[in-house]
Amino acid sequence: MSNLQQQKFDLVTRDLRKWQGREEWFFNRDHTDTYELWYEGRYKRAEVWQKRVIGQLIKKDKRVKTLLEFGCGTTRFTRWWKEIGIEASGGDISPFMLGQGVHLFNGDLVLADSHHMPFKDHTFDALAFITTFEYYKDPVKVIREAARVGKYGIVFGMMNRNSPKVLRRRIQEAFGKNPFYVTATFYTPKMLMAVIAEALHDRDYTIAWTATGLPEWFPVQQWHQPYGDFFGLHVRLNDVV
């Protein structure tokens, strides 16, 4: 990279650090450069179940053939959608995450803000947010944008507020040990549905959800109870043809 290119890149990333008026871990290369390693280590089992529940939810809507995943990061999930027959594209606000994703994903990626998606109405069949919606300061606006761009609906993969790991994370933060969730808002399925109701009050939709992220020793690994480290939720828009 030339000195001029470096200066331009530094200028862009400096401005992005002001996004939402706070520091975010995904603008820090100390954290983003090791992101993929999380899923290759202790989070591997969790990833398997997260993909399973998300896949089950979205595949119930046979209309969905194309999808935009916003907050795609390094494209960890974006690369996976094709395995369940969906053509995916990705969007993210972090140039550091996309800088890795462009080498890992053979598809379209865009550097953009989820509050102002640079796409025409109904560009994709669906929108996806996988462990990224927790970081939006204006979730109602983001959902409305998602419903505008995604013709048939939205699928969420969320870190669950009803999890003992939330308490552990907050304790770690108090001791400066875990920077990843400082700005995150953890939702329960009920809390997320309330935000969706506000955002889509004039739309006809149905919701399905399921939870996972339960201890390995637990007799079930997926259930329709609002407990577990992760839940998937699908908003199916019924007022479009």
VENWOMO-V254173 format. One record per residue. N is the residue number from 1. PSI is psi as a letter, one per 20 degrees, with the letter a starting at -180 (none if undefined). OMEGA is omega in radians with two decimals (999 if undefined). D_LAST is the distance of its C-alpha to the last C-alpha in whole Angstrom. Layout:
n->N psi->PSI omega->OMEGA d_last->D_LAST
n->N psi->PSI omega->OMEGA d_last->D_LAST
//
This chain:
n->1 psi->p omega->3.13 d_last->48
n->2 psi->r omega->3.13 d_last->50
n->3 psi->h omega->3.13 d_last->51
n->4 psi->g omega->3.11 d_last->49
n->5 psi->h omega->3.13 d_last->46
n->6 psi->g omega->3.13 d_last->47
n->7 psi->g omega->3.12 d_last->48
n->8 psi->g omega->3.13 d_last->44
n->9 psi->g omega->3.13 d_last->43
n->10 psi->h omega->3.13 d_last->45
n->11 psi->g omega->3.14 d_last->44
n->12 psi->g omega->-3.09 d_last->40
n->13 psi->h omega->3.08 d_last->41
n->14 psi->g omega->3.12 d_last->43
n->15 psi->h omega->-3.13 d_last->40
n->16 psi->h omega->3.14 d_last->38
n->17 psi->i omega->3.09 d_last->40
n->18 psi->i omega->-3.11 d_last->40
n->19 psi->p omega->-3.11 d_last->36
n->20 psi->j omega->3.03 d_last->35
n->21 psi->k omega->-3.12 d_last->39
n->22 psi->r omega->3.09 d_last->40
n->23 psi->p omega->3.11 d_last->41
n->24 psi->q omega->-3.06 d_last->39
n->25 psi->h omega->-3.06 d_last->40
n->26 psi->j omega->2.94 d_last->37
n->27 psi->j omega->-3.11 d_last->39
n->28 psi->o omega->-3.06 d_last->43
n->29 psi->h omega->3.06 d_last->43
n->30 psi->h omega->-3.13 d_last->46
n->31 psi->g omega->-3.05 d_last->43
n->32 psi->h omega->-3.10 d_last->40
n->33 psi->i omega->-3.12 d_last->42
n->34 psi->j omega->-3.04 d_last->43
n->35 psi->g omega->-3.11 d_last->39
n->36 psi->h omega->-3.10 d_last->38
n->37 psi->h omega->3.12 d_last->41
n->38 psi->g omega->-3.06 d_last->40
n->39 psi->i omega->3.10 d_last->38
n->40 psi->i omega->-3.12 d_last->41
n->41 psi->d omega->-2.99 d_last->43
n->42 psi->i omega->-3.10 d_last->43
n->43 psi->j omega->-3.08 d_last->39
n->44 psi->g omega->-3.14 d_last->38
n->45 psi->g omega->3.13 d_last->38
n->46 psi->h omega->-3.14 d_last->36
n->47 psi->g omega->-3.13 d_last->33
n->48 psi->g omega->-3.11 d_last->33
n->49 psi->h omega->3.10 d_last->32
n->50 psi->g omega->3.12 d_last->29
n->51 psi->h omega->-3.13 d_last->28
n->52 psi->g omega->-3.09 d_last->28
n->53 psi->h omega->3.11 d_last->26
n->54 psi->g omega->3.13 d_last->23
n->55 psi->g omega->3.13 d_last->23
n->56 psi->h omega->-3.10 d_last->22
n->57 psi->g omega->-3.03 d_last->20
n->58 psi->h omega->-3.09 d_last->17
n->59 psi->i omega->3.07 d_last->18
n->60 psi->h omega->3.09 d_last->16
n->61 psi->n omega->-3.05 d_last->13
n->62 psi->i omega->3.13 d_last->13
n->63 psi->h omega->-3.01 d_last->10
n->64 psi->o omega->3.08 d_last->12
n->65 psi->h omega->3.12 d_last->14
n->66 psi->q omega->-3.02 d_last->16
n->67 psi->q omega->2.99 d_last->17
n->68 psi->p omega->3.07 d_last->19
n->69 psi->o omega->3.14 d_last->22
n->70 psi->p omega->-2.95 d_last->24
n->71 psi->k omega->-3.02 d_last->27
n->72 psi->i omega->3.11 d_last->28
n->73 psi->c omega->-3.14 d_last->31
n->74 psi->j omega->3.13 d_last->33
n->75 psi->k omega->-3.13 d_last->30
n->76 psi->g omega->3.09 d_last->31
n->77 psi->h omega->-3.10 d_last->28
n->78 psi->h omega->3.13 d_last->26
n->79 psi->h omega->-3.03 d_last->28
n->80 psi->h omega->-3.01 d_last->27
n->81 psi->h omega->-3.11 d_last->23
n->82 psi->h omega->3.12 d_last->24
n->83 psi->h omega->3.10 d_last->26
n->84 psi->k omega->2.98 d_last->23
n->85 psi->k omega->-3.14 d_last->21
n->86 psi->p omega->3.09 d_last->19
n->87 psi->o omega->-3.01 d_last->20
n->88 psi->q omega->2.93 d_last->21
n->89 psi->r omega->-3.08 d_last->22
n->90 psi->q omega->3.05 d_last->25
n->91 psi->q omega->3.13 d_last->26
n->92 psi->q omega->3.13 d_last->29
n->93 psi->i omega->-3.06 d_last->31
n->94 psi->o omega->3.09 d_last->34
n->95 psi->h omega->3.14 d_last->36
n->96 psi->g omega->3.10 d_last->38
n->97 psi->g omega->3.14 d_last->35
n->98 psi->h omega->3.10 d_last->33
n->99 psi->h omega->3.03 d_last->37
n->100 psi->g omega->-3.08 d_last->37
n->101 psi->h omega->-3.10 d_last->33
n->102 psi->h omega->3.11 d_last->34
n->103 psi->i omega->-3.06 d_last->36
n->104 psi->i omega->-3.01 d_last->35
n->105 psi->p omega->3.14 d_last->31
n->106 psi->m omega->-3.12 d_last->30
n->107 psi->a omega->-3.08 d_last->27
n->108 psi->p omega->3.09 d_last->26
n->109 psi->q omega->3.13 d_last->27
n->110 psi->p omega->3.02 d_last->27
n->111 psi->o omega->-3.03 d_last->30
n->112 psi->r omega->3.13 d_last->28
n->113 psi->p omega->-3.11 d_last->28
n->114 psi->h omega->3.11 d_last->25
n->115 psi->i omega->-3.12 d_last->25
n->116 psi->m omega->-3.06 d_last->25
n->117 psi->p omega->-3.05 d_last->22
n->118 psi->l omega->-3.11 d_last->23
n->119 psi->q omega->3.06 d_last->20
n->120 psi->r omega->3.10 d_last->17
n->121 psi->p omega->3.04 d_last->14
n->122 psi->k omega->3.09 d_last->11
n->123 psi->h omega->-3.12 d_last->14
n->124 psi->r omega->3.09 d_last->14
n->125 psi->h omega->-3.10 d_last->11
n->126 psi->r omega->3.03 d_last->14
n->127 psi->q omega->3.09 d_last->17
n->128 psi->p omega->3.01 d_last->20
n->129 psi->o omega->-3.12 d_last->23
n->130 psi->o omega->-3.11 d_last->26
n->131 psi->l omega->3.08 d_last->29
n->132 psi->h omega->-3.10 d_last->29
n->133 psi->h omega->-3.12 d_last->27
n->134 psi->i omega->-3.03 d_last->30
n->135 psi->j omega->-3.09 d_last->32
n->136 psi->p omega->-3.13 d_last->30
n->137 psi->h omega->3.12 d_last->32
n->138 psi->m omega->-3.05 d_last->29
n->139 psi->h omega->3.12 d_last->26
n->140 psi->g omega->3.13 d_last->24
n->141 psi->g omega->-3.13 d_last->24
n->142 psi->g omega->3.12 d_last->23
n->143 psi->g omega->3.12 d_last->20
n->144 psi->h omega->3.07 d_last->18
n->145 psi->g omega->-3.14 d_last->19
n->146 psi->g omega->3.13 d_last->17
n->147 psi->h omega->3.07 d_last->14
n->148 psi->g omega->-3.07 d_last->14
n->149 psi->h omega->-3.14 d_last->15
n->150 psi->o omega->-2.96 d_last->13
n->151 psi->g omega->-2.97 d_last->9
n->152 psi->i omega->3.10 d_last->9
n->153 psi->a omega->-3.05 d_last->12
n->154 psi->p omega->3.03 d_last->16
n->155 psi->p omega->-3.12 d_last->19
n->156 psi->p omega->2.91 d_last->22
n->157 psi->o omega->-2.88 d_last->25
n->158 psi->q omega->2.91 d_last->28
n->159 psi->p omega->-2.97 d_last->32
n->160 psi->p omega->3.08 d_last->33
n->161 psi->h omega->3.12 d_last->35
n->162 psi->m omega->3.14 d_last->36
n->163 psi->p omega->3.08 d_last->38
n->164 psi->i omega->3.13 d_last->42
n->165 psi->h omega->3.11 d_last->41
n->166 psi->g omega->3.10 d_last->40
n->167 psi->g omega->3.12 d_last->44
n->168 psi->g omega->3.14 d_last->45
n->169 psi->g omega->-3.12 d_last->43
n->170 psi->h omega->3.08 d_last->44
n->171 psi->g omega->3.10 d_last->48
n->172 psi->g omega->3.13 d_last->48
n->173 psi->h omega->-3.13 d_last->47
n->174 psi->h omega->3.13 d_last->49
n->175 psi->j omega->3.09 d_last->52
n->176 psi->k omega->-3.05 d_last->50
n->177 psi->i omega->-3.05 d_last->49
n->178 psi->n omega->-3.08 d_last->45
n->179 psi->i omega->-2.92 d_last->44
n->180 psi->h omega->-3.04 d_last->40
n->181 psi->j omega->-3.10 d_last->39
n->182 psi->g omega->-3.11 d_last->41
n->183 psi->j omega->-3.09 d_last->38
n->184 psi->q omega->2.98 d_last->35
n->185 psi->o omega->-3.14 d_last->34
n->186 psi->p omega->-3.13 d_last->33
n->187 psi->q omega->2.83 d_last->31
n->188 psi->r omega->3.05 d_last->31
n->189 psi->g omega->-3.13 d_last->27
n->190 psi->g omega->3.13 d_last->28
n->191 psi->g omega->3.14 d_last->29
n->192 psi->h omega->3.13 d_last->26
n->193 psi->h omega->3.09 d_last->24
n->194 psi->h omega->3.10 d_last->25
n->195 psi->g omega->3.11 d_last->25
n->196 psi->g omega->3.14 d_last->21
n->197 psi->h omega->3.10 d_last->21
n->198 psi->g omega->-3.08 d_last->23
n->199 psi->h omega->-3.03 d_last->21
n->200 psi->k omega->-3.07 d_last->17
n->201 psi->h omega->-3.12 d_last->19
n->202 psi->j omega->-3.12 d_last->17
n->203 psi->q omega->3.05 d_last->13
n->204 psi->o omega->-3.08 d_last->12
n->205 psi->r omega->3.02 d_last->13
n->206 psi->q omega->-3.07 d_last->15
n->207 psi->p omega->2.98 d_last->18
n->208 psi->q omega->3.12 d_last->20
n->209 psi->r omega->3.09 d_last->23
n->210 psi->q omega->-3.08 d_last->26
n->211 psi->q omega->3.08 d_last->30
n->212 psi->b omega->-3.08 d_last->32
n->213 psi->k omega->3.12 d_last->35
n->214 psi->q omega->-3.13 d_last->38
n->215 psi->q omega->-3.08 d_last->41
n->216 psi->h omega->-3.12 d_last->42
n->217 psi->i omega->-3.09 d_last->44
n->218 psi->q omega->-3.05 d_last->42
n->219 psi->h omega->3.05 d_last->41
n->220 psi->q omega->-3.14 d_last->37
n->221 psi->i omega->-3.14 d_last->35
n->222 psi->p omega->-3.14 d_last->32
n->223 psi->r omega->3.12 d_last->31
n->224 psi->l omega->3.03 d_last->29
n->225 psi->q omega->-3.04 d_last->32
n->226 psi->k omega->-3.12 d_last->32
n->227 psi->q omega->-3.06 d_last->35
n->228 psi->r omega->-3.06 d_last->35
n->229 psi->i omega->-3.00 d_last->35
n->230 psi->q omega->2.98 d_last->31
n->231 psi->q omega->3.04 d_last->28
n->232 psi->q omega->-3.13 d_last->25
n->233 psi->p omega->-3.11 d_last->22
n->234 psi->p omega->3.03 d_last->18
n->235 psi->o omega->3.10 d_last->16
n->236 psi->o omega->3.12 d_last->12
n->237 psi->p omega->-3.03 d_last->10
n->238 psi->i omega->-3.03 d_last->8
n->239 psi->k omega->3.07 d_last->7
n->240 psi->q omega->3.14 d_last->4
n->241 psi->none omega->999 d_last->0
//
